[in-house]
Amino acid sequence: MDHNLAFGQAKVYHKEGSWARRKEMKRRPIRIYADTSVFGGAFDREFSKASSAFWEQVKGGRFDLVISPVVAAEIEGAPKKVQTLYQTVLPLAKMLPITEATRRLREAYLRAKIVTPQWMADALHVAHATVCGCQMIVSWNFRHIVHFEKIALYNAINVQEGYSPIGIHTPQEVIEYEEDKKL
């Protein structure tokens, strides 16, 4: 297996026996959930470059964006520029409702003490992304979501509850960089 291939690229076997990269293969958009921190990150000095690139790639069709009413509620208290970005991205997103299955999975996370009840909204973001079948969730929340111990725990509960594991990453980890496009 060639581990040097960028995500979404494939090797194709030719009749002559050689392998070649197939860049022209059309990629399907990655179904991804963005929590509220990614909206705010676009205006944070430390996270703005990766967050802005992420939003541009959402607009360009690389990602099939899913958000929740939790994001909408949290955005209401955000600075005006964050609300404006949210309104710009909203037409590109699928706003999926919180279901009873989502609430049950959040409760399983709380019973497992992945986060305390004070941070149940963070658990709800992960539960919503999981139940909605997202391949991954992006966040800048290093304390309650994008943390190596939390990721393993969220995914252990996902599997225990009959769901697939979910990728949990920062926008910096999922954006496509210019040099990757040249491969």
C-alpha positions in Angstrom: 0.0 0.0 0.0 1.3 3.4 -0.9 0.9 5.7 2.1 2.2 8.7 0.2 -1.0 9.3 -1.7 -3.0 12.3 -0.8 -6.6 11.8 0.5 -8.9 11.1 -2.4 -6.3 10.0 -4.9 -6.2 6.5 -6.3 -3.7 4.4 -8.1 -4.9 2.8 -11.3 -3.5 -0.4 -12.7 -2.6 -0.1 -16.4 -2.4 -3.0 -18.8 1.4 -2.5 -19.1 1.7 -3.3 -15.4 2.7 0.2 -14.3 0.9 2.2 -11.7 -0.1 5.8 -12.3 -1.9 8.4 -10.2 -5.2 9.4 -11.5 -5.7 13.1 -10.7 -8.7 13.6 -13.0 -10.8 11.2 -10.9 -13.8 13.2 -9.6 -13.9 13.2 -5.8 -17.1 13.1 -3.9 -17.5 15.8 -1.4 -16.6 14.8 2.2 -19.6 15.0 4.5 -18.4 17.1 7.4 -19.8 18.8 10.4 -18.4 22.1 11.5 -19.0 23.3 15.1 -19.3 26.9 16.1 -15.6 27.4 16.8 -14.7 27.0 13.1 -16.9 30.0 12.3 -15.2 32.1 15.0 -11.8 30.7 14.0 -12.0 32.7 10.8 -11.5 35.8 12.8 -8.9 34.6 15.3 -5.3 35.4 14.5 -4.1 31.9 15.3 -6.8 30.0 13.4 -7.9 32.4 10.7 -5.7 31.1 7.8 -6.9 27.5 8.1 -10.5 28.4 9.0 -10.7 30.8 6.0 -9.3 28.1 3.7 -11.8 25.6 5.1 -14.7 28.0 4.3 -13.4 28.6 0.8 -13.2 24.9 0.2 -16.8 24.5 1.5 -17.8 27.1 -1.1 -15.8 25.3 -3.7 -17.6 22.0 -3.1 -14.8 20.0 -1.4 -17.0 19.5 1.6 -20.7 18.6 2.1 -21.3 20.8 5.1 -23.7 19.7 7.9 -24.6 22.0 10.8 -27.1 21.8 13.6 -29.5 24.0 15.5 -26.8 24.0 18.3 -24.5 25.9 16.0 -27.3 28.3 15.1 -28.1 29.0 18.7 -24.4 29.5 19.6 -23.9 31.8 16.7 -26.7 34.1 18.0 -24.4 35.3 20.8 -21.3 35.6 18.6 -19.8 38.9 17.3 -21.5 40.4 14.2 -18.7 39.3 11.8 -19.1 35.7 12.9 -22.8 35.9 12.4 -22.2 37.4 8.9 -19.9 34.5 7.9 -22.5 32.0 9.2 -25.2 33.7 7.1 -22.9 33.5 4.1 -22.3 29.8 4.6 -25.8 28.8 5.7 -27.2 28.3 2.1 -24.4 25.8 1.4 -25.1 23.8 4.5 -27.5 21.1 5.5 -29.2 22.1 8.7 -30.3 18.8 10.2 -32.5 18.6 13.2 -31.5 17.2 16.6 -33.2 13.8 16.9 -33.9 11.6 19.8 -31.0 9.3 18.6 -28.7 12.3 18.8 -29.8 13.0 22.4 -29.4 9.4 23.4 -25.8 9.4 22.0 -25.0 12.6 23.8 -26.3 11.0 27.0 -24.1 8.0 26.5 -21.1 10.4 26.2 -22.1 12.1 29.4 -22.6 8.7 31.2 -19.0 7.8 30.1 -17.9 11.1 31.6 -16.2 12.2 28.4 -17.4 15.7 29.3 -19.3 17.0 32.3 -22.9 18.2 31.9 -21.6 21.7 31.9 -20.2 21.0 28.4 -23.1 18.9 27.1 -23.4 21.1 24.0 -19.9 20.0 22.9 -21.0 16.4 23.3 -24.1 17.2 21.3 -22.0 18.5 18.4 -20.1 15.2 18.2 -23.3 13.2 18.7 -25.1 15.1 15.9 -22.2 14.7 13.5 -22.1 11.0 14.2 -25.8 10.3 14.0 -26.0 12.3 10.8 -23.4 10.1 9.1 -20.7 12.7 8.8 -17.2 11.3 8.0 -15.7 13.9 10.3 -16.3 16.9 12.5 -14.0 19.9 12.5 -13.5 22.0 15.5 -11.0 24.3 17.3 -12.2 23.1 20.7 -9.1 21.3 22.0 -10.4 20.8 25.5 -13.7 19.0 24.9 -13.6 17.7 21.2 -10.3 17.7 19.4 -8.2 16.0 22.2 -6.5 12.7 21.7 -8.1 11.1 24.8 -11.6 12.5 24.0 -11.5 11.3 20.4 -10.8 7.7 21.5 -13.6 7.9 24.1 -16.2 9.4 21.7 -15.4 6.7 19.1 -15.5 3.9 21.7 -19.0 5.0 22.7 -20.0 5.4 19.0 -19.0 1.8 18.3 -20.7 0.6 21.6 -23.9 2.3 20.5 -23.8 0.9 17.0 -22.4 3.9 15.1 -19.3 4.2 13.0 -16.3 6.0 14.4 -16.0 9.6 13.3 -12.9 11.6 12.4 -12.3 14.5 14.7 -10.0 17.1 13.4 -9.1 20.8 13.2 -9.7 22.6 9.9 -5.9 22.7 9.5 -5.9 18.9 9.2 -8.6 18.6 6.6 -8.0 21.5 4.1 -6.3 20.8 0.8 -3.1 22.7 0.4 -2.0 24.2 -2.9 1.0 21.8 -3.2 -1.3 18.8 -2.7 -3.3 19.9 -5.8 -0.2 19.5 -8.0 0.2 15.8 -7.2 
